Amino acid sequence: MTRNSRMRRFFLVSLLLALLPLSFSITGNPVYVARANPSTLTVPGQYPTIGEAINAAGPGDTIQVSSGTYLENLNISKSLNLIGASPATTIIDGSGLGSGINITAANAVYVSGFTVRNSGSFDSAILVFSSTNITISGNTVTASSATNGTYLVNTDSSTVKGNTFTGNLYGVTVFGGFGNLIQGNNATGNLAGDISIGSSSGNRVVDNTIRGSQWGLTLRDGAVGTIVARNVIANHTSRGIFLWNSPSAGNLFFDNRIEFNRYDANTEGVIIQNSTLNRFYHNNIENNAIQVFGTSPTDIGSNSWDNATGSALNSSDIVIASANRLAPPSGTLLRSDPRIEFVDPNNDNKWERGEPVVFDSDNNNVFDASETAISAVGGNYWSSYAGLDNGSHGFTGDGIGDTMIPTPCSTAGRPCSVAGPAGVDWYPLMARWTPHGLNVTLSAKPLGGYPPLRVSLSGSAIGGLLPYSYSWSFGDGSISSQQNATHTYSIKGVYIATLTVIDASTVSGSNEISITVLAPVGSLNLRVLDTNLHPIPQANVTLTRTPLGQQKLSSLTNSLGTAGLTGLRAGGYTVQASSPGYETAMKNVAVVVGQTTNDQLVLAKVPPANSFPWALAGAAIATAIGALLLSVVVFKRRRKLDRASSHSTH
């Protein structure tokens, strides 16, 4: 072979090797690249099934589905718009085999215009898992009587709007995540409950019709900072609203109709069990068998039923509200007259329910015996309230009851609680509450994240007389008078930001939004394998070195050999894995705020005691044989070259 032919052969081999990975990428799964101009795909026009269209779609594409019944179980993990012709005519039927639509680890997905039905017995009709900015809008959802219509799991900043949920175990369930909006849905006739939120923060449940199930709205197991407004919650067989196992919840309820939950004598309009620091005001609570019930004295005494606050005073007696622009988190700004004052009869530096807000009629900055409480503080309307508006606890004729308070139980005991303090509302409304004033809308972005969290907030108002004045209360003690504001939250927590707008004639309106500031932590998932890369279940995983202040946690691996450690401070760790019959191993890993570190450790089996190390011997023998064979090859090659050289000399 000549030198040139050897070079050509080398070039061809190199070219084939370079093209080899490309051949695999062509025959494998397609790799999607964001398109400058998103496309519209049609079903069944271009693709016979919705699933094929999803597979073919690029990020941001729109899939339009014509009327028909599609026996499919769809999986979505990319940004796209999935739009059906109409819920009445465009049906996704899960055939009892799984979720009709499964959205996992996706961002910016929009689903509208379908009936989604007949999921697996324990599969939600629409499952949204670990995703962000998902919108489920304008659908009819019927899963099965054993599972959820729509289930949001560890999902953030997503919207469930304008859907109909019926015939499910629960209409909508939210678990984990933050900042989701459930708005304008009709959840009626679901077996166990209509809307359930657990272990989640900063969600909004607004403008929904919630009727005719066992439980209406449930906030449970750490559901905090929820805004519940303008809903109809009625005709349930067990309870309308159930607050359960959420200490220091800080949920806010206003402008709701909670009514006709009276299936039997034990049906409650509102029941509270181990849930505190919630606030109810301007709700119409009517014709429930039991209007409100707390399972303990704390459940009655540690929640608020008016639109005042109990904010700390700046002095030991009186503070003029208009002077320091004290704005309660509910959004009521008491500033219509410079003589409005809080009074602190028990001198504890807090204005509390039952203590009056007074009008300083003689303008001497002193609460005189002749001065009465003003009507700026309002509670709820109770159909069972039979007291009088006679001025004994406020103005005569101000629309707020002054006798038989607090209502609905002016004496302790049932039906408000088994035992403990009297009823809940010190400022019951004499007539049904009708929202009035300015219509205020607001938005915030982002709705959650890690500190320091910089949030942009904007608001607007409709109605009244221009010009408007704006007042933001960010929920952490900070305020702003800008229409559009930016605020940075530095401490973990759930904050309700309130925008109050007042027009030129002093007519006002307000609205709220929740902001979730997460703990600055990360997570670690460690998989423990044997030398054959098979998982080792029940292996012990322990943090042996941690950042300052971090507890040294441990966990056992599951059947897949994985142990998860959450809530970890950012920094460097040493993690150790051990299991009977295996040698202990460890490695160093780094945990980053807001992320999950995935790593693995391989454990070797412990050799039997006093046994000959056959593995090492085998390796040594193999090495020796390899060296011998190599020597033979080299010898034969040299001998061949010598012969060739000898022939050439002759």
C-alpha positions in Angstrom: 0.0 0.0 0.0 1.4 3.4 -1.0 1.6 6.4 1.3 -1.1 8.2 -0.6 -3.5 5.2 -0.4 -2.9 5.0 3.3 -3.8 8.7 3.7 -7.0 8.2 1.7 -7.9 5.3 3.9 -7.3 7.3 7.0 -9.4 10.2 5.7 -12.4 7.9 4.9 -12.3 6.2 8.2 -12.2 9.6 10.0 -15.1 10.9 8.0 -17.2 7.8 8.8 -16.4 8.2 12.5 -17.4 11.8 12.4 -20.8 11.0 10.7 -21.6 8.1 13.0 -23.2 10.2 15.8 -25.3 12.0 13.2 -26.7 8.8 12.0 -27.9 8.0 15.5 -29.5 11.4 15.9 -31.4 11.1 12.7 -33.0 7.8 13.6 -33.6 8.6 17.3 -36.0 11.0 18.9 -36.2 14.4 17.2 -34.6 17.4 18.9 -36.8 20.4 18.9 -35.5 23.9 18.5 -37.5 27.1 19.2 -38.9 28.5 16.0 -38.8 32.2 15.1 -42.3 31.9 13.7 -44.5 29.3 15.6 -46.6 27.1 13.4 -50.2 25.9 13.5 -50.8 22.1 13.2 -54.2 20.6 12.6 -55.9 17.4 13.7 -57.0 15.4 11.8 -56.1 17.5 8.8 -52.4 17.1 9.0 -52.1 14.5 11.8 -54.5 11.7 12.5 -54.1 11.9 16.3 -53.5 14.7 18.8 -50.5 12.7 20.2 -48.8 12.7 16.8 -49.3 16.4 16.5 -47.8 17.0 19.9 -44.8 15.0 19.0 -44.3 16.9 15.8 -44.9 20.4 17.3 -42.1 22.7 18.1 -42.0 24.9 21.2 -44.7 27.6 20.9 -46.7 25.9 18.2 -50.5 25.8 18.2 -52.4 22.6 17.6 -56.0 23.1 16.5 -58.2 20.0 16.9 -61.5 19.6 15.0 -64.7 18.1 16.5 -64.6 14.4 17.2 -63.8 11.9 19.9 -60.1 11.1 20.4 -59.3 8.0 22.4 -55.9 9.2 23.6 -53.8 9.7 26.7 -51.8 12.8 25.9 -48.4 13.7 27.3 -47.1 17.3 27.0 -43.6 18.5 28.1 -43.1 21.5 25.8 -44.6 24.9 25.4 -47.6 24.8 23.1 -51.2 25.7 22.7 -53.8 22.9 22.4 -57.1 24.2 21.3 -60.3 22.2 20.6 -63.2 23.3 18.4 -65.7 23.2 21.4 -66.1 21.3 24.7 -69.5 20.1 23.4 -68.0 18.4 20.3 -64.3 17.8 20.9 -63.7 15.0 23.3 -60.5 13.5 24.7 -61.4 10.1 26.1 -58.8 8.4 28.3 -60.4 5.0 27.8 -60.0 4.3 31.5 -56.3 3.8 31.0 -54.7 7.0 32.5 -54.9 10.8 32.5 -56.5 12.3 29.4 -53.9 15.1 29.5 -50.6 14.8 31.4 -48.5 18.0 31.5 -45.1 17.4 33.2 -42.1 19.6 33.6 -43.4 22.1 31.1 -43.7 25.9 30.9 -46.3 28.0 29.0 -48.9 25.4 28.0 -52.5 26.5 27.1 -55.3 23.9 26.9 -58.8 25.0 25.9 -62.0 23.8 24.2 -62.2 20.1 25.2 -64.3 17.7 27.1 -61.8 15.5 29.0 -63.4 12.3 30.4 -63.0 8.7 31.3 -59.5 8.7 32.8 -58.1 5.8 34.7 -59.8 4.9 38.0 -57.2 6.7 40.0 -55.8 9.0 37.3 -56.8 12.7 37.2 -58.4 13.8 33.9 -55.9 16.6 33.6 -52.6 16.2 35.6 -50.2 19.1 35.8 -47.0 18.1 37.4 -43.9 20.3 38.3 -44.8 22.9 35.7 -45.1 26.7 35.5 -47.4 29.1 33.7 -50.0 26.5 32.6 -53.5 27.6 31.6 -56.5 25.2 31.7 -59.4 27.2 30.3 -62.9 26.7 28.9 -63.0 22.9 29.3 -65.5 20.4 30.6 -63.8 17.9 32.9 -65.1 14.6 34.1 -62.6 12.1 35.4 -64.1 9.5 37.6 -65.7 9.4 41.1 -62.4 8.2 42.5 -60.0 10.9 41.4 -59.6 14.6 40.5 -60.9 16.5 37.5 -57.7 18.7 37.4 -54.7 18.1 39.7 -52.0 20.6 40.0 -48.9 19.1 41.8 -45.9 21.2 42.7 -47.0 23.7 40.0 -46.5 27.5 40.1 -48.2 30.6 38.6 -50.8 28.6 36.7 -54.4 29.3 35.9 -57.5 27.1 36.0 -60.3 29.4 34.6 -63.8 29.1 33.1 -64.0 25.3 33.3 -66.9 23.0 34.3 -66.0 20.2 36.8 -68.7 17.6 37.6 -68.8 13.9 38.4 -65.2 13.8 39.8 -64.0 12.9 43.3 -62.7 16.4 43.6 -63.2 19.0 40.9 -59.8 20.8 41.3 -57.0 19.8 43.7 -53.8 21.8 44.2 -50.9 20.2 46.1 -47.7 22.1 46.6 -46.5 25.0 44.5 -47.6 28.6 44.8 -49.3 31.5 43.0 -52.0 29.6 41.1 -55.3 31.2 40.1 -58.6 29.3 40.2 -61.2 31.6 38.7 -64.6 31.6 37.2 -65.1 27.8 37.2 -68.4 25.9 37.8 -67.5 23.1 40.2 -70.8 21.3 41.0 -71.8 17.8 42.0 -68.4 16.3 42.6 -68.5 13.3 45.0 -66.2 14.4 47.9 -65.4 18.1 47.2 -65.3 20.8 44.6 -61.9 22.6 45.3 -59.2 21.4 47.6 -55.8 23.1 48.3 -53.1 21.6 50.4 -49.5 22.4 51.3 -49.5 25.3 48.9 -49.2 29.1 49.3 -50.4 32.3 47.7 -53.2 30.9 45.6 -56.3 32.8 44.6 -59.8 31.2 44.4 -62.1 33.9 43.0 -65.5 34.2 41.1 -66.2 30.4 41.2 -69.6 28.7 41.6 -69.0 25.9 44.1 -72.2 23.8 44.7 -73.7 20.5 45.6 -70.9 18.3 46.8 -70.0 16.9 50.2 -67.4 19.6 50.9 -67.2 22.9 49.0 -63.8 24.5 49.5 -61.1 22.9 51.6 -57.8 24.6 52.6 -55.7 22.0 54.5 -52.3 20.9 55.6 -50.4 24.1 55.3 -52.5 26.0 52.7 -51.4 29.5 53.5 -51.9 33.0 52.1 -54.9 32.0 50.0 -57.2 34.8 48.8 -60.9 33.6 48.5 -63.2 36.2 47.0 -66.5 36.6 45.3 -67.4 32.9 45.2 -70.8 31.2 45.7 -70.3 28.3 48.1 -73.7 26.6 48.6 -75.8 23.5 48.9 -73.2 21.1 50.3 -74.1 18.1 52.4 -71.3 18.3 55.0 -69.6 21.8 55.0 -69.2 24.8 52.8 -65.7 25.9 53.8 -63.3 23.6 55.7 -60.1 25.0 57.2 -58.0 22.2 58.5 -54.5 21.8 60.0 -53.0 25.1 58.8 -51.7 27.1 61.8 -50.8 30.7 61.1 -52.5 30.3 57.7 -53.2 33.9 57.0 -55.9 33.1 54.4 -58.3 35.9 53.4 -62.0 35.5 52.7 -64.2 38.4 51.4 -67.2 39.1 49.3 -68.3 35.4 49.3 -71.8 34.0 49.5 -71.7 31.0 51.9 -75.3 29.8 51.9 -77.8 27.0 52.2 -75.3 24.4 53.4 -78.0 22.6 55.4 -78.3 19.0 54.3 -78.9 18.0 57.9 -78.7 19.7 61.4 -74.9 19.1 61.5 -74.0 20.8 58.2 -71.6 23.7 58.7 -71.2 26.8 56.6 -67.7 27.3 57.8 -65.8 24.8 60.0 -62.3 25.6 61.4 -60.0 22.9 62.8 -56.5 23.8 63.9 -56.3 26.8 61.5 -55.5 30.3 62.7 -54.9 33.9 61.6 -57.4 33.7 58.9 -59.6 36.8 58.2 -63.3 36.9 57.1 -65.1 40.1 56.2 -67.9 41.3 53.9 -69.2 37.8 53.4 -72.9 36.9 53.3 -73.3 33.9 55.5 -76.9 32.7 55.2 -79.2 29.9 56.1 -76.6 27.3 56.9 -77.6 24.6 59.5 -74.6 25.7 61.6 -73.2 29.1 60.4 -69.7 28.6 61.8 -68.1 26.0 64.0 -64.6 25.8 65.6 -63.4 22.5 67.0 -61.4 24.3 69.8 -61.5 27.7 71.5 -58.4 28.7 69.6 -60.2 28.1 66.3 -62.7 30.7 67.4 -60.5 33.2 69.1 -57.5 33.2 66.7 -59.3 34.1 63.5 -60.7 37.5 62.6 -64.1 38.4 61.3 -63.8 42.0 60.3 -61.8 44.3 58.0 -59.6 45.8 60.8 -56.2 44.6 61.8 -55.0 44.8 65.4 -51.8 46.6 64.2 -49.4 47.7 66.8 -49.8 51.3 67.9 -47.0 53.9 68.1 -47.9 55.1 71.6 -49.6 53.6 74.6 -53.0 55.2 74.1 -54.2 56.8 70.8 -52.9 57.0 67.3 -54.5 59.1 64.6 -55.0 56.8 61.6 -54.7 59.5 59.0 -51.5 60.9 60.3 -49.5 57.8 59.8 -51.6 56.4 57.0 -52.1 53.1 58.8 -53.5 50.8 56.1 -54.9 47.4 57.2 -53.9 44.4 55.1 -57.6 44.1 54.1 -57.2 47.3 52.1 -59.4 49.5 54.2 -57.7 52.9 54.6 -59.1 54.8 57.5 -58.3 58.4 56.5 -61.5 60.1 55.5 -61.2 62.4 58.5 -58.1 63.5 60.5 -60.0 62.8 63.7 -60.4 59.0 63.2 -58.5 57.2 66.0 -57.9 53.8 67.4 -58.6 53.3 71.1 -56.6 50.9 73.2 -58.7 50.4 76.4 -56.5 47.6 77.8 -53.3 49.5 77.0 -51.5 46.6 75.3 -50.3 48.6 72.3 -52.6 46.8 69.9 -56.0 47.6 68.5 -58.0 44.4 68.8 -61.4 43.1 67.8 -64.1 44.5 70.1 -62.1 47.7 70.9 -63.6 50.8 69.3 -62.5 52.9 66.5 -63.7 56.4 67.4 -64.6 59.7 65.8 -63.0 62.5 67.8 -66.0 64.8 67.5 -64.5 67.6 69.7 -61.1 67.3 68.0 -59.1 67.1 71.2 -57.2 63.9 70.4 -58.7 62.3 73.4 -61.4 59.5 73.5 -64.2 61.0 75.5 -67.0 59.0 76.9 -69.5 60.7 74.6 -67.7 59.6 71.5 -68.8 56.4 69.7 -67.2 53.9 67.4 -67.3 54.8 63.7 -68.6 52.6 60.8 -65.3 52.2 59.0 -64.9 48.7 60.4 -67.3 46.1 59.0 -67.8 42.4 59.5 -70.1 39.9 57.8 -73.8 39.6 57.1 -75.4 36.7 59.1 -78.9 35.7 58.3 -79.2 34.5 61.9 -78.3 37.9 63.5 -81.2 39.5 65.4 -79.4 42.4 67.1 -80.0 46.1 66.9 -78.2 49.0 65.3 -78.8 51.3 68.2 -75.5 53.0 68.6 -74.4 51.2 71.7 -71.3 50.0 69.9 -71.1 52.5 67.1 -73.3 55.0 65.2 -77.0 54.5 65.2 -78.1 53.6 61.7 -74.6 52.9 60.4 -75.5 49.5 59.1 -73.4 47.7 61.8 -75.1 45.8 64.6 -74.4 47.0 68.2 -76.2 44.4 70.3 -76.0 40.6 70.7 -72.3 40.6 69.8 -70.1 38.9 68.9 -72.4 37.0 66.6 -73.5 34.3 65.7 -73.0 33.1 69.3 -73.3 35.9 71.8 -72.8 33.3 74.5 -70.1 30.7 74.6 -70.6 27.1 73.5 -72.6 25.6 70.6 -73.2 26.1 67.8 -70.0 28.1 67.4 -67.7 25.7 69.3 -67.8 22.9 71.7 -66.6 25.2 74.4 -64.7 28.5 74.7 -65.2 32.1 73.8 -68.4 33.6 72.5 -69.1 34.1 68.7 -66.8 35.6 66.2 -68.1 38.9 64.6 -68.0 42.1 66.6 -69.3 44.2 63.7 -72.1 42.2 62.0 -73.7 43.9 59.0 -77.4 44.6 59.2 -78.1 43.9 55.5 -76.5 41.7 52.9 -73.2 42.9 51.7 -73.1 44.3 48.1 -69.7 45.1 46.7 -69.5 48.8 45.8 -67.0 51.5 45.1 -64.2 51.4 42.6 -63.3 48.2 40.6 -59.6 47.7 41.3 -57.5 45.2 39.4 -53.8 44.4 40.0 -51.1 42.1 39.0 -47.6 41.1 40.2 -44.7 39.4 38.6 -43.2 37.1 39.7 -45.7 35.7 42.2 -43.0 33.8 44.1 -39.3 33.0 44.4 -36.2 33.1 46.6 -35.1 36.1 48.6 -34.2 38.8 47.8 -37.3 38.7 45.6 -37.9 41.7 43.5 -41.6 42.0 42.5 -43.1 44.4 40.0 -46.7 45.3 40.9 -49.2 47.3 38.8 -52.8 48.3 39.4 -55.7 50.2 37.8 -59.2 51.2 38.7 -62.6 51.7 36.9 -65.4 54.0 38.1 -65.6 57.1 40.3 -64.1 60.5 39.6 -60.6 61.2 38.5 -58.0 61.7 39.7 -57.2 58.6 41.6 -54.8 58.2 44.5 -53.0 54.9 45.0 -51.8 53.2 48.2 -49.9 49.9 48.2 -49.4 47.9 51.4 -46.9 45.2 50.6 -47.7 43.0 53.6 -44.3 43.4 55.2 -44.9 46.8 56.7 -43.7 48.7 53.6 -46.0 51.0 51.6 -46.0 53.0 48.4 -48.2 55.7 46.8 -47.3 54.8 43.2 -49.7 53.3 40.8 -47.1 50.9 39.6 -44.5 49.9 42.2 -41.5 47.6 42.7 -40.8 46.0 46.0 -38.2 43.6 47.2 -39.0 41.0 49.8 -36.1 39.8 51.9 -37.5 37.3 54.3 -39.2 33.9 53.7 -43.0 34.1 54.1 -46.3 34.6 52.3 -47.3 38.2 52.0 -50.7 39.7 50.9 -50.1 42.9 48.9 -53.0 45.3 48.9 -53.8 48.1 46.5 -56.3 50.7 47.7 -57.5 53.3 45.2 -59.4 56.5 46.2 -61.1 58.8 43.7 -61.6 62.5 43.9 -64.9 62.1 45.9 -63.2 59.8 48.4 -65.0 56.7 47.0 -62.5 53.8 47.4 -61.9 50.2 46.3 -59.2 47.7 46.9 -57.9 44.3 45.8 -55.2 41.9 47.0 -52.6 39.5 45.6 -50.4 37.0 47.4 -46.6 36.8 47.1 -44.7 33.7 48.2 -41.1 34.1 49.3 -39.5 30.7 49.5 -36.9 29.5 52.0 -33.4 29.9 50.4 -32.8 26.1 50.2 -32.1 23.3 47.7 -32.4 19.6 47.5 -30.3 16.5 47.0 -31.3 13.2 45.3 -28.7 10.5 45.7 -29.0 7.1 44.0 -27.1 4.2 45.5 -26.1 1.4 43.1 -24.0 -1.8 43.2 -21.1 -2.4 40.9 -23.5 -3.9 38.3 -25.4 -0.6 38.5 -28.4 -2.2 40.1 -30.3 -0.1 42.7 -29.7 -0.8 46.4 -32.9 -0.3 48.4 -32.9 0.6 52.1 -29.4 1.9 51.9 -28.6 4.5 54.5 -27.7 7.9 53.1 -26.2 10.4 55.6 -24.9 13.9 55.4 -21.5 13.8 57.3 -20.4 17.3 56.5 -22.8 20.3 56.1 -22.7 24.1 55.9 -22.8 26.0 59.2 -26.2 25.7 60.8 -27.5 22.8 58.6 -28.6 19.7 60.5 -26.9 16.4 59.4 -29.9 14.6 57.9 -30.2 11.0 56.9 -32.6 8.9 54.8 -33.1 5.4 53.5 -33.2 4.7 49.7 -36.5 3.6 48.1 -37.0 0.7 45.8 -35.2 2.6 43.0 -32.2 3.1 45.2 -32.9 6.8 45.6 -32.9 8.9 48.8 -34.2 12.5 48.7 -33.0 15.2 51.2 -34.9 18.5 51.0 -34.7 21.9 52.7 -30.9 22.0 52.5 -28.9 25.2 52.9 -26.8 26.1 49.9 -23.1 25.0 50.1 -20.8 22.0 50.1 -21.7 18.7 51.6 -20.2 15.3 52.1 -22.7 12.5 51.7 -22.1 8.9 52.8 -24.0 5.7 51.7 -23.9 2.4 53.5 -25.7 -0.9 53.4 -25.1 -4.3 55.0 -22.8 -6.4 52.8 -21.4 -3.4 51.0 -18.4 -1.2 51.6 -19.3 2.3 52.8 -18.6 5.1 50.2 -18.8 8.9 50.3 -18.4 11.8 48.0 -18.6 15.6 48.0 -21.6 17.4 46.5 -22.8 21.0 46.1 -26.4 22.2 46.8 -27.7 25.3 45.0 -30.7 27.4 46.1 -33.8 26.5 44.2 -32.3 23.5 42.5 -32.1 19.7 43.0 -28.7 18.2 42.9 -28.8 14.6 41.4 -25.8 12.3 42.0 -25.0 8.7 42.7 -22.7 6.5 44.7 -21.6 2.9 43.7 -21.0 0.5 46.5 -18.8 -2.6 46.2 -19.6 -5.8 48.0 -17.6 -6.6 51.0 -15.3 -9.7 50.2 -15.8 -12.7 52.5 -13.5 -12.8 55.4 -10.2 -14.8 54.9 -10.9 -15.4 51.3 -8.4 -15.3 48.5 -8.8 -12.2 46.4 -9.8 -14.0 43.2 -10.9 -10.8 41.6 -7.5 -9.2 42.0 -5.7 -12.4 40.9 -7.9 -12.7 37.9 -7.1 -9.1 36.9 -3.4 -9.8 37.3 -3.6 -13.0 35.2 -5.5 -11.1 32.5 -3.0 -8.4 32.5 -0.1 -10.9 32.2 -1.8 -12.7 29.3 -2.4 -9.4 27.5 1.2 -8.4 27.9 2.3 -11.8 26.5 0.0 -11.6 23.5 1.2 -8.1 22.8 4.8 -9.3 22.9 4.1 -12.0 20.4 2.4 -9.6 18.1 5.3 -7.2 18.3 7.8 -10.0 17.7 6.0 -11.3 14.6 5.7 -7.8 13.2 9.4 -7.1 13.7 10.3 -10.4 12.1 8.1 -9.6 9.1 9.8 -6.3 8.7 13.3 -7.9 8.9 12.4 -10.3 6.2 11.0 -7.6 4.0 14.2 -5.6 4.5 16.4 -8.6 3.7 14.5 -9.2 0.4 14.9 -5.6 -0.6 18.7 -5.7 -0.2 18.9 -8.7 -2.6 
